[in-house]
Amino acid sequence: MKNLALDSASHALFFDIDGTLLDIAARPDDVSVPASLKTGLQQLTRKFGGALALVSGRSIRDIDRLFGDLKPRASGCHGGELRLLPGGDVFMAASGRLPPGIMDNLKRLAASHRGLLLEDKGVCVAVHYRAAPTLGAALRYELEGIIARSGEVGLTVLPGRLVYEIKRNHVDKGTAVAAFMRLPAFAGRRPVFIGDDITDIAAFTVVKREGGGAWSVGRELAPATRIFDDASDVRAWIAAEARAYVQGDARTERPAAATTAAGYGT
């Protein structure tokens, strides 16, 4: 883990969840959230003046199932859902569930291939093929065919790590970050987004445009810079930042020139 210091008065933090905060599991329901991570995120939220949000492909309902009483500012379903205030109401940025005809065809597709897992998240749907990794491009072709034959406009297939997400094409993690940056708690700050997958590239692009930091986990994901080795590395950084806040550690902030190496645009 690199020694990364951020000025909590001038930065905002955004975290992806799976593969970034949490270790990837065989099934979405199999992940576990350490109690220390919940505490660390709560303390970081205070340290950064409320300018922290989770931005995930999971639904906000599922985020709350995992993180319990934390109920942070969050975006779910790749920008399709927004909770702009901690514990507040969920705003639907993408309208409605997928049409029944598409869902019926997706269910038939999942039943026809051993190892496929269909996850209905409301305004988006995930088709996981972690247990059938050889399906790959052929599966994407079938999914795009289902959408095309339905006649439904405004849907897209978003690839991720051994998953395809079917979502509305006018929202993504980038539009979610942009929405948060308009809030008083975030306005005027430099956003830092931490993610691990190509589904995070839209958010990386937005934070770079805003002069912030795009930090990737486990691999280089242009325009992001690889900063963390894995999710445990991210959790260790959060714990260190939270501990410093609790202890009132008056550390010297890194000079502006040094932050370029940590994923800032020049």
MIPARO-935201 format. One line per field, with one value per residue: residue number from 1; residue in one letter; y, x, z of N, C-alpha, C in turn. Coordinates in steps of 0.2 Angstrom, whole numbers. Atoms other than C-alpha are relative to their C-alpha. Layout:
pos	c(NUM:...)
code	c(A:...)
n.c2	c(Y:...)
n.c1	c(X:...)
n.c3	c(Z:...)
ca.c2	c(Y:...)
ca.c1	c(X:...)
ca.c3	c(Z:...)
c.c2	c(Y:...)
c.c1	c(X:...)
c.c3	c(Z:...)
END
This chain:
pos	c(1:2:3:4:5:6:7:8:9:10:11:12:13:14:15:16:17:18:19:20:21:22:23:24:25:26:27:28:29:30:31:32:33:34:35:36:37:38:39:40:41:42:43:44:45:46:47:48:49:50:51:52:53:54:55:56:57:58:59:60:61:62:63:64:65:66:67:68:69:70:71:72:73:74:75:76:77:78:79:80:81:82:83:84:85:86:87:88:89:90:91:92:93:94:95:96:97:98:99:100:101:102:103:104:105:106:107:108:109:110:111:112:113:114:115:116:117:118:119:120:121:122:123:124:125:126:127:128:129:130:131:132:133:134:135:136:137:138:139:140:141:142:143:144:145:146:147:148:149:150:151:152:153:154:155:156:157:158:159:160:161:162:163:164:165:166:167:168:169:170:171:172:173:174:175:176:177:178:179:180:181:182:183:184:185:186:187:188:189:190:191:192:193:194:195:196:197:198:199:200:201:202:203:204:205:206:207:208:209:210:211:212:213:214:215:216:217:218:219:220:221:222:223:224:225:226:227:228:229:230:231:232:233:234:235:236:237:238:239:240:241:242:243:244:245:246:247:248:249:250:251:252:253:254:255:256:257:258:259:260:261:262:263:264:265:266)
code	c(M:K:N:L:A:L:D:S:A:S:H:A:L:F:F:D:I:D:G:T:L:L:D:I:A:A:R:P:D:D:V:S:V:P:A:S:L:K:T:G:L:Q:Q:L:T:R:K:F:G:G:A:L:A:L:V:S:G:R:S:I:R:D:I:D:R:L:F:G:D:L:K:P:R:A:S:G:C:H:G:G:E:L:R:L:L:P:G:G:D:V:F:M:A:A:S:G:R:L:P:P:G:I:M:D:N:L:K:R:L:A:A:S:H:R:G:L:L:L:E:D:K:G:V:C:V:A:V:H:Y:R:A:A:P:T:L:G:A:A:L:R:Y:E:L:E:G:I:I:A:R:S:G:E:V:G:L:T:V:L:P:G:R:L:V:Y:E:I:K:R:N:H:V:D:K:G:T:A:V:A:A:F:M:R:L:P:A:F:A:G:R:R:P:V:F:I:G:D:D:I:T:D:I:A:A:F:T:V:V:K:R:E:G:G:G:A:W:S:V:G:R:E:L:A:P:A:T:R:I:F:D:D:A:S:D:V:R:A:W:I:A:A:E:A:R:A:Y:V:Q:G:D:A:R:T:E:R:P:A:A:A:T:T:A:A:G:Y:G:T)
n.c2	c(-6:-6:-5:-5:-5:-4:-5:2:-6:-2:6:4:7:4:7:6:5:7:-1:-7:0:7:5:3:6:4:-3:-7:0:4:-5:-2:-7:0:-5:-6:-4:-4:-5:-4:-4:-5:-5:-4:-5:-6:-4:-3:-5:3:0:7:4:7:0:7:3:3:-5:-3:5:5:-4:-1:7:1:-5:0:-6:-5:-3:-6:-2:5:1:7:2:-3:-7:0:-2:-5:-2:-6:-2:6:2:-3:4:2:-3:5:-4:4:2:6:7:3:3:8:4:1:4:7:2:1:6:6:0:2:8:4:0:2:-4:-7:-2:-6:-4:-5:-5:-5:-4:3:7:3:7:2:7:2:7:3:-6:1:-3:-6:-4:3:-2:-7:0:2:-5:-6:2:0:-7:-2:2:-3:-6:-5:-4:-3:5:2:5:-2:6:-1:6:6:-2:-5:-4:-3:-6:-6:-3:-7:-1:5:-2:-7:-4:0:-4:-7:-2:-1:-6:-6:-1:-5:3:2:-5:-4:5:4:7:6:6:6:5:5:3:-5:-3:-6:-5:-6:-4:-2:-5:-6:-3:-3:-7:-5:-1:4:6:7:5:7:5:6:-1:-7:-1:-7:-5:0:2:5:-2:5:7:4:-3:0:-6:-5:0:-2:-7:-3:1:-5:-7:-1:0:-6:-5:1:-2:-7:0:-6:2:-5:3:1:-6:1:4:7:3:2:7:3:1:-7:-3:-6)
n.c1	c(4:-4:2:3:3:4:2:7:4:1:1:6:-2:5:-2:4:0:-3:-7:-4:0:1:-3:5:3:2:7:0:3:-5:-5:0:-2:-3:2:-5:1:6:-2:-5:4:3:-5:-2:6:0:-6:0:6:6:-1:-2:6:-2:3:0:5:6:6:-1:3:-5:-5:2:-1:-7:-3:4:3:-4:4:-4:2:-2:3:0:2:-4:3:7:3:-4:2:-4:-1:0:6:6:4:-4:3:-1:-2:2:7:4:-3:0:6:1:-3:-7:-1:2:-6:-6:0:0:-7:-4:2:-3:-7:-3:-5:3:4:3:1:5:-1:5:-1:-5:0:-7:-1:-6:-2:-6:0:0:-4:-1:6:-3:2:7:5:1:3:7:3:1:5:7:1:2:6:5:2:-1:-5:-3:-3:-7:-4:-6:-4:-3:-4:4:7:3:6:5:2:2:-6:-1:-2:-6:-3:-2:6:1:-5:1:6:-2:-5:4:3:-5:-5:-5:-2:-7:-5:-3:3:-4:4:-3:4:-4:3:2:6:-2:-4:4:-1:-7:0:3:-4:-6:2:1:-6:-1:-4:3:-5:2:-2:-2:-2:1:6:-1:-5:-2:-7:1:-2:1:0:6:5:-3:-4:4:2:-6:-1:5:-1:-5:3:5:-4:-3:5:2:-5:-1:-6:-1:-6:-1:3:-5:0:4:-4:0:6:1:-1:5:6:3:-2:-5)
n.c3	c(0:1:-5:4:-4:3:-4:-1:1:7:4:-1:1:3:0:3:-6:1:3:-3:-8:-2:5:5:-2:6:1:-3:-7:-4:-3:-7:-1:-7:-4:0:6:-1:-4:4:5:-4:-2:6:2:-5:2:7:0:3:7:1:2:3:7:1:5:-4:-2:-7:-5:-1:-4:-7:-3:-1:-5:-6:-2:2:4:2:7:4:6:1:7:5:1:0:-6:-4:-6:0:-7:-4:-3:3:5:6:6:6:6:6:-2:1:1:6:2:-1:5:-1:-6:1:5:-4:-4:4:1:-6:-1:6:-1:-7:-3:0:-6:1:-6:1:-5:1:6:4:-1:1:2:-2:3:-4:-1:7:3:7:3:3:5:3:-4:1:6:-2:-4:4:5:-4:0:7:2:-4:3:-5:1:-6:-4:2:-4:-3:-2:-6:-2:1:-1:5:-3:5:-4:4:3:-2:-7:-1:-6:1:-1:-7:-3:2:-5:-7:0:0:-7:-4:-3:5:5:-1:-2:5:-1:0:1:-1:3:2:6:5:-1:-3:4:1:-6:1:5:-2:-5:3:3:-5:-3:-6:1:2:-3:1:-5:3:7:3:4:3:-2:-7:-2:-5:-6:-5:2:0:-4:-7:0:-1:-7:-5:0:-3:-7:-2:1:-5:-6:0:-1:-7:-4:1:3:4:5:5:6:5:4:6:5:-2:1:7:0:-3:4:1:7:0)
ca.c2	c(0:17:31:42:58:68:85:81:99:100:82:71:52:40:21:6:-9:-26:-28:-11:-11:-30:-45:-53:-68:-82:-75:-57:-63:-72:-56:-51:-33:-32:-22:-12:-6:0:10:16:23:31:40:45:53:64:68:73:84:72:72:53:41:23:21:3:-8:-16:-8:3:-9:-22:-9:-6:-25:-26:-10:-11:5:15:20:32:43:31:27:10:1:10:28:22:25:40:43:61:62:49:39:49:44:35:44:34:42:28:25:9:-10:-19:-24:-41:-47:-44:-52:-67:-69:-67:-80:-92:-88:-91:-108:-113:-111:-120:-108:-92:-82:-69:-54:-43:-27:-17:-3:-14:-33:-42:-58:-66:-80:-82:-100:-102:-90:-98:-90:-73:-64:-77:-72:-53:-57:-66:-52:-38:-49:-50:-31:-28:-39:-31:-15:-6:9:17:0:-5:-20:-15:-28:-30:-44:-60:-51:-41:-27:-22:-4:12:21:38:35:27:29:45:53:48:56:72:72:71:85:97:95:108:95:91:107:115:99:88:71:55:39:22:7:-9:-13:-6:-2:12:20:32:38:39:50:62:64:67:81:89:89:75:58:41:27:9:-7:-22:-16:-1:5:21:35:29:25:9:13:-2:-20:-27:-24:-28:-14:-2:-7:-5:13:17:10:21:37:34:30:46:56:48:51:69:65:82:75:86:85:80:94:96:90:73:70:69:52:47:48:67:75:88)
ca.c1	c(0:7:7:-6:-11:-26:-31:-48:-54:-52:-55:-71:-70:-79:-78:-84:-88:-85:-66:-62:-69:-74:-65:-74:-85:-91:-109:-114:-123:-107:-97:-93:-91:-79:-85:-69:-73:-90:-82:-68:-80:-90:-75:-69:-86:-84:-66:-70:-85:-98:-90:-89:-101:-101:-104:-109:-117:-127:-144:-144:-156:-142:-129:-139:-140:-121:-117:-131:-135:-121:-133:-120:-123:-123:-127:-133:-136:-122:-130:-148:-151:-145:-146:-140:-141:-135:-150:-161:-173:-167:-170:-172:-161:-166:-184:-193:-188:-183:-198:-206:-202:-184:-184:-193:-179:-165:-172:-174:-156:-149:-159:-151:-133:-125:-116:-126:-133:-146:-147:-162:-158:-173:-167:-153:-150:-133:-129:-115:-104:-90:-95:-95:-81:-79:-96:-88:-91:-105:-115:-113:-119:-135:-138:-137:-148:-162:-161:-162:-176:-186:-187:-183:-173:-160:-153:-135:-124:-110:-96:-88:-77:-86:-102:-113:-125:-140:-144:-151:-138:-140:-134:-117:-105:-99:-116:-118:-101:-106:-123:-114:-101:-116:-121:-114:-104:-94:-94:-77:-68:-56:-65:-55:-63:-57:-62:-56:-66:-70:-87:-78:-70:-85:-82:-63:-66:-77:-65:-50:-60:-63:-45:-46:-38:-43:-35:-37:-36:-26:-23:-21:-37:-34:-37:-34:-17:-15:-13:-19:-15:-31:-47:-37:-25:-39:-46:-29:-28:-45:-41:-25:-34:-48:-35:-26:-42:-47:-30:-30:-14:-8:2:9:0:9:15:4:18:18:0:2:10:-5:-17:-20:-21:-8)
ca.c3	c(0:-5:8:1:10:5:11:19:17:-2:-8:-10:-10:-21:-19:-30:-19:-26:-30:-22:-4:-4:-11:-26:-22:-33:-30:-26:-10:-4:0:18:25:40:54:54:36:41:55:44:31:45:51:34:30:46:41:23:29:22:5:3:-7:-13:-32:-36:-49:-34:-30:-15:-6:-8:-2:14:16:16:26:38:48:39:25:16:1:-13:-31:-36:-53:-62:-59:-60:-42:-31:-13:-11:8:21:26:14:0:-15:-31:-48:-61:-73:-75:-72:-73:-88:-99:-95:-112:-110:-93:-99:-113:-100:-89:-103:-108:-90:-89:-106:-100:-85:-74:-78:-64:-67:-55:-56:-47:-53:-65:-71:-73:-71:-80:-71:-80:-67:-66:-85:-91:-108:-113:-115:-131:-137:-122:-125:-143:-136:-124:-137:-149:-135:-133:-152:-155:-141:-150:-133:-135:-123:-116:-117:-112:-101:-99:-82:-73:-79:-79:-92:-85:-95:-90:-97:-108:-101:-84:-78:-63:-71:-71:-53:-48:-57:-47:-31:-36:-37:-19:-6:3:-13:-23:-25:-20:-30:-33:-30:-37:-32:-43:-50:-66:-83:-77:-67:-82:-84:-66:-69:-84:-75:-60:-71:-80:-64:-60:-47:-45:-53:-43:-49:-39:-46:-63:-74:-81:-92:-87:-70:-61:-52:-34:-24:-26:-21:-10:6:1:0:17:25:18:24:41:42:36:49:63:59:60:77:84:78:68:61:46:33:16:1:-11:-27:-38:-29:-32:-51:-48:-38:-53:-55:-72:-77)
c.c2	c(6:5:6:5:5:6:-1:6:2:-6:-3:-7:-4:-7:-5:-5:-6:1:6:0:-8:-5:-3:-7:-4:2:7:-1:-3:5:1:7:0:6:6:4:4:6:5:5:5:6:4:5:6:4:4:4:-3:-2:-7:-4:-6:0:-7:-2:-4:6:3:-4:-5:3:0:-7:-2:4:2:8:6:5:7:3:-5:0:-7:-1:4:7:0:2:5:1:6:2:-7:-2:3:-5:-2:3:-4:5:-3:-2:-7:-7:-1:-3:-7:-4:-1:-5:-7:-4:-1:-6:-6:-1:-3:-7:-4:-1:-2:5:7:2:7:4:6:5:6:4:-3:-8:-2:-7:-2:-7:-2:-7:-3:5:-1:3:7:4:-3:2:7:0:-2:6:6:-2:1:8:3:-2:2:6:6:4:3:-5:-2:-6:2:-6:2:-7:-6:2:5:3:3:6:5:4:7:1:-5:3:7:5:1:5:8:3:2:7:6:2:5:-4:-2:5:3:-5:-4:-7:-5:-6:-6:-6:-5:-3:5:3:7:5:7:5:3:6:7:3:3:7:5:1:-4:-6:-6:-5:-7:-5:-6:0:7:0:8:3:-1:-3:-6:2:-6:-7:-4:3:1:6:6:1:2:8:4:0:5:7:1:0:7:5:-1:2:7:1:6:-1:6:-3:0:6:-2:-3:-7:-3:-2:-8:-5:0:7:2:6:4)
c.c1	c(4:-3:-3:-4:-4:-2:-8:-5:-1:-1:-7:2:-6:3:-5:0:3:7:4:-1:-1:4:-6:-2:-3:-7:-1:-2:6:5:-1:3:3:-2:5:-1:-6:2:5:-3:-4:4:3:-5:1:7:0:-7:-6:1:3:-7:3:-4:1:-4:-5:-5:2:-3:6:6:-1:0:7:2:-4:-3:4:-4:3:-4:2:-4:0:-2:3:-3:-7:-3:5:-3:5:2:1:-7:-6:-3:4:-4:2:2:-1:-7:-2:5:0:-7:-1:2:7:2:-1:6:6:-1:0:8:4:-2:4:8:2:5:-2:-4:-3:-2:-4:1:-5:1:5:0:7:-1:7:2:7:0:0:4:2:-6:2:-4:-7:-6:-2:-4:-8:-3:-2:-6:-7:-2:-3:-7:-6:-3:0:6:3:3:7:3:7:4:4:5:-5:-7:-2:-6:-4:-3:-2:7:2:3:6:3:3:-5:-2:5:-2:-6:2:4:-4:-3:5:5:6:2:6:6:3:-2:6:-5:5:-4:5:-2:-1:-7:1:3:-4:1:7:1:-2:5:6:-2:-1:6:2:4:-4:5:-3:3:2:2:0:-6:0:-7:3:7:-1:4:0:1:-6:-5:3:4:-4:-3:5:1:-6:1:5:-2:-5:4:3:-5:-2:5:2:7:1:6:0:-2:5:0:-4:4:0:-6:-1:2:-5:-7:-3:2:5:-2)
c.c3	c(0:6:-3:5:-4:5:1:-1:-7:-5:2:-2:-3:0:-4:6:-2:-4:2:8:2:-5:-4:3:-6:-1:3:7:5:3:7:1:7:3:0:-6:1:5:-3:-5:4:2:-5:-2:5:-2:-6:0:-3:-7:-2:-3:-3:-7:-2:-6:4:1:7:5:2:4:7:3:3:6:6:2:-3:-5:-3:-6:-5:-7:-1:-8:-5:-2:-1:6:4:7:2:7:4:3:-3:-5:-6:-6:-6:-5:-7:1:-1:-1:-7:-2:1:-5:0:6:-1:-4:4:4:-4:-2:6:1:-6:1:7:2:0:6:-2:6:-2:5:-1:-6:-4:2:-1:-2:1:-4:3:0:-7:-5:-7:-5:-3:-5:-3:5:-1:-7:1:3:-5:-5:4:0:-7:-2:4:-2:6:-1:6:5:-3:4:2:3:7:1:0:1:-6:4:-6:4:-5:-2:2:7:1:7:-1:1:8:4:-1:4:7:1:0:7:4:3:-4:-4:2:2:-6:1:-1:-1:0:-3:-3:-7:-6:1:4:-4:-1:6:0:-5:3:6:-3:-4:5:4:6:-2:-2:2:-1:5:-4:-7:-3:-4:-2:0:7:1:5:6:5:-3:0:5:7:1:1:7:5:-1:3:8:3:0:6:7:1:2:8:5:-1:-3:-5:-5:-5:-7:-5:-5:-7:-5:1:-2:-7:0:3:-4:-2:-7:0:-6)
END
